[in-house]
């Protein structure tokens, strides 16, 4: 398996990790992040609750992290679709 194929395979797994959804009453389907992302967000929450970092900083860090994940997920989706058509 070439390095390129291995990279695309990893990207496909990343896309699959972000497509898990749960039905939540009143909200509909909600995307569930992978367990490592949930742990990251919980860690930010704990640091904020213990006042190690202030809540505006925690909000900015979390928003930046979410935006970066969405961008990478979009790239993975584009590569996955290109592979399906090839």
ZIZIJO-V573843 format. One record per residue. N is the residue number from 1. RES is the residue in one letter. D_FIRST is the distance of its C-alpha to the first C-alpha in whole Angstrom. Layout:
N_RES_D_FIRST ; N_RES_D_FIRST
//
This chain:
1_X_0 ; 2_X_4 ; 3_X_7 ; 4_X_8 ; 5_X_6 ; 6_X_7 ; 7_X_10 ; 8_X_11 ; 9_X_10 ; 10_X_12 ; 11_X_15 ; 12_X_15 ; 13_X_16 ; 14_X_19 ; 15_X_20 ; 16_X_21 ; 17_X_22 ; 18_X_25 ; 19_X_26 ; 20_X_28 ; 21_X_31 ; 22_X_34 ; 23_X_38 ; 24_X_40 ; 25_X_44 ; 26_X_46 ; 27_X_42 ; 28_X_40 ; 29_X_36 ; 30_X_35 ; 31_X_32 ; 32_X_31 ; 33_X_29 ; 34_X_26 ; 35_X_28 ; 36_X_27 ; 37_X_29 ; 38_X_32 ; 39_X_32 ; 40_X_32 ; 41_X_35 ; 42_X_37 ; 43_X_37 ; 44_X_38 ; 45_X_41 ; 46_X_42 ; 47_X_42 ; 48_X_44 ; 49_X_46 ; 50_X_47 ; 51_X_48 ; 52_X_46 ; 53_X_45 ; 54_X_47 ; 55_X_46 ; 56_X_46 ; 57_X_43 ; 58_X_41 ; 59_X_41 ; 60_X_40 ; 61_X_37 ; 62_X_36 ; 63_X_37 ; 64_X_34 ; 65_X_32 ; 66_X_32 ; 67_X_32 ; 68_X_29 ; 69_X_27 ; 70_X_28 ; 71_X_27 ; 72_X_23 ; 73_X_23 ; 74_X_25 ; 75_X_22 ; 76_X_19 ; 77_X_21 ; 78_X_21 ; 79_X_18 ; 80_X_17 ; 81_X_20 ; 82_X_19 ; 83_X_16 ; 84_X_18 ; 85_X_20 ; 86_X_18
//
